[in-house]
């Protein structure tokens, strides 16, 4: 598998405003107030994505 093949298999649930692929790594910079919560510290479950 070449280094460009793995990128074709990726999909975004909620695409970030800025991303880059460099050296086999995905670099992501999120937007403001874009946290995706599944479970809180207090044990509450909420899928807000």
Backbone as CSV, one residue per row, in Angstrom:
resi,resn,N_x,N_y,N_z,CA_x,CA_y,CA_z,C_x,C_y,C_z
1,UNK,0.847,-1.177,0.000,0.000,0.000,0.000,0.894,1.241,0.000
2,UNK,0.634,2.163,-0.891,1.416,3.396,-0.925,0.872,4.381,0.102
3,UNK,1.613,5.447,0.350,1.201,6.416,1.368,-0.005,7.235,0.953
4,UNK,-0.362,7.246,-0.320,-1.529,8.017,-0.748,-2.816,7.203,-0.690
5,UNK,-2.740,5.878,-0.653,-3.934,5.032,-0.654,-4.777,5.185,0.606
6,UNK,-4.155,5.306,1.775,-4.902,5.343,3.027,-5.799,6.572,3.124
7,UNK,-5.445,7.675,2.506,-6.269,8.890,2.560,-7.590,8.713,1.826
8,UNK,-7.607,7.907,0.778,-8.826,7.699,-0.002,-9.888,6.955,0.798
9,UNK,-9.488,6.199,1.808,-10.432,5.429,2.618,-11.032,6.225,3.772
10,UNK,-10.547,7.413,4.026,-11.044,8.215,5.151,-12.319,8.961,4.785
11,UNK,-13.213,9.072,5.747,-14.408,9.908,5.591,-14.572,10.732,6.858
12,UNK,-15.142,11.918,6.725,-15.378,12.797,7.869,-16.839,12.715,8.290
13,UNK,-17.099,12.597,9.584,-18.455,12.707,10.097,-18.855,14.181,10.071
14,UNK,-17.982,15.019,10.595,-18.137,16.476,10.560,-16.783,17.046,10.146
15,UNK,-16.614,17.418,8.897,-15.296,17.865,8.429,-14.784,19.079,9.202
16,UNK,-13.514,19.067,9.587,-12.941,20.225,10.266,-12.668,21.339,9.263
17,UNK,-12.613,22.580,9.739,-12.341,23.681,8.817,-10.933,23.630,8.218
18,UNK,-9.976,23.048,8.951,-8.592,22.975,8.470,-8.022,21.592,8.772
19,UNK,-7.474,20.945,7.750,-6.770,19.687,7.963,-5.675,19.539,6.913
20,UNK,-4.697,18.695,7.248,-3.561,18.494,6.363,-3.009,17.089,6.588
21,UNK,-2.505,16.482,5.548,-1.845,15.189,5.628,-0.363,15.425,5.371
22,UNK,0.469,15.076,6.347,1.910,15.284,6.188,2.669,14.168,6.895
23,UNK,3.574,13.538,6.184,4.418,12.513,6.782,3.654,11.337,7.359
24,UNK,2.549,10.943,6.735,1.760,9.825,7.236,0.907,10.162,8.440
25,UNK,0.725,11.449,8.708,-0.038,11.914,9.866,-1.142,12.860,9.420
26,UNK,-2.266,12.820,10.118,-3.352,13.764,9.863,-3.253,14.868,10.904
27,UNK,-3.157,16.108,10.455,-3.135,17.267,11.343,-4.480,17.971,11.219
28,UNK,-5.150,18.188,12.349,-6.487,18.779,12.349,-6.508,19.995,13.259
29,UNK,-7.091,21.082,12.764,-7.353,22.258,13.597,-8.861,22.466,13.588
30,UNK,-9.477,22.323,14.736,-10.929,22.411,14.830,-11.400,23.856,14.856
31,UNK,-12.684,24.036,14.640,-13.300,25.346,14.759,-13.711,25.619,16.197
32,UNK,-14.168,26.821,16.450,-14.613,27.196,17.790,-15.895,26.446,18.155
33,UNK,-15.993,26.074,19.418,-17.184,25.432,19.981,-17.626,24.212,19.177
34,UNK,-16.676,23.334,18.845,-17.001,22.158,18.037,-16.709,20.851,18.763
35,UNK,-16.703,20.874,20.087,-16.467,19.640,20.831,-17.545,18.616,20.521
36,UNK,-17.160,17.362,20.451,-18.085,16.268,20.181,-18.087,15.398,21.435
37,UNK,-19.164,15.478,22.194,-19.233,14.774,23.475,-19.974,13.461,23.350
38,UNK,-19.462,12.462,24.024,-20.123,11.161,24.116,-20.513,10.889,25.567
39,UNK,-19.579,11.092,26.478,-19.839,10.859,27.895,-19.129,11.937,28.693
40,UNK,-19.819,12.500,29.665,-19.225,13.561,30.469,-18.492,12.975,31.666
41,UNK,-17.771,13.811,32.355,-17.068,13.429,33.573,-18.046,12.890,34.614
42,UNK,-19.262,13.426,34.617,-20.266,13.044,35.613,-21.076,11.815,35.217
43,UNK,-20.770,11.198,34.093,-21.437,9.972,33.693,-22.648,10.159,32.797
44,UNK,-22.947,11.391,32.408,-24.059,11.622,31.489,-23.636,11.235,30.079
45,UNK,-24.561,10.670,29.322,-24.290,10.293,27.934,-25.067,11.219,27.026
46,UNK,-24.364,11.818,26.088,-25.020,12.691,25.134,-24.226,12.683,23.840
47,UNK,-24.850,12.293,22.769,-24.211,12.338,21.455,-24.624,13.643,20.793
48,UNK,-23.739,14.613,20.783,-24.103,15.922,20.242,-23.441,16.216,18.911
49,UNK,-22.895,15.202,18.256,-22.180,15.435,17.011,-23.106,15.456,15.853
